């Protein structure tokens, strides 16, 4: 049964469906985080409170992953001693460093530039998997597919006037560090999932990384208020987004090459634009350029996953 499941998870159609769901969930996080800030009374410039809020989100996500994962697998997902080091390393790269630098960086750059720089993690994950971990070969179709997807992300952001040639080290630079951390974590998930349960890894690293973010946010003087039921619901919603998306992502990476999965990451910012328009009423966000961006992203995914030798 396990072999049949693993075989199913390697099919291109299944990978496409699950990876698209993951990135649409992550895309929905952009407007959801904005709603969370509003409902939990967090100011746009209050980085400490934003990091604290993120820590609460990811800690809860980890608890949910471990709870429901244990129910589904009919056993308590508790890490063995050999899994402690992988969990710690993943918590550092996938949660703590990625989101610490992301939230601080976004406080000093525009959302448009942040979105474009963040999408670079797709390139970086494929380069790291190929050149440093030797998990797969780097070839022309992967480079071409990544370029197509990246151009799609750039195009969807050309609708804004917030793109310029300036570089802010604690803004754009920090977002790049966040993207690099995300790329490293994708490769590490692929590596560690070979000998560990990916659901257990996801849940435990979320809890550990989330606690680290809570501590950082508290040190920076962060405060989060939960004045009504909406504030609790948005936190639960964001936690579920992370719990579901990252767990499914980890399972895909366990069973497929890094490039086959991570290239779908270009869907994330495009989905974020569309869902922000729908959920936040940002009129004018979705234009013909969005359709062009989707076509380029789709073309990039097709090129990377197309077996041209057959």
Buried (B, 14 or more C-beta within 10 A) or exposed (E): EEEEEEEEBEEBEBBBEBBBBBBBBBBBBBBBBBBBBEBBBBEEEBBBBBBBBBBBBBBBBBBBBBBBBBEEEEEEBEBEEEBEEBBEBBBBBBBBBBBBBBBBBBBBBBBBBBBBBBBBBBBBBBBBBBEEBEBBEEEEBBBBBBBBBBBBBBBBBBBBEEBEEEEBEEBBBBBBBBBBBBBBBBBBBBBBBEEBBBBBBBBBBBBBBBBBBBBBBBEBEBBBEBEEEBBEEBBBBBBBBBBBBBBBBBBBBBBBBBBBBBBBBBBBBBBBBBBBBEBBEBEEBBBEBBEBBBEBBBBBBBBBBEEEEE
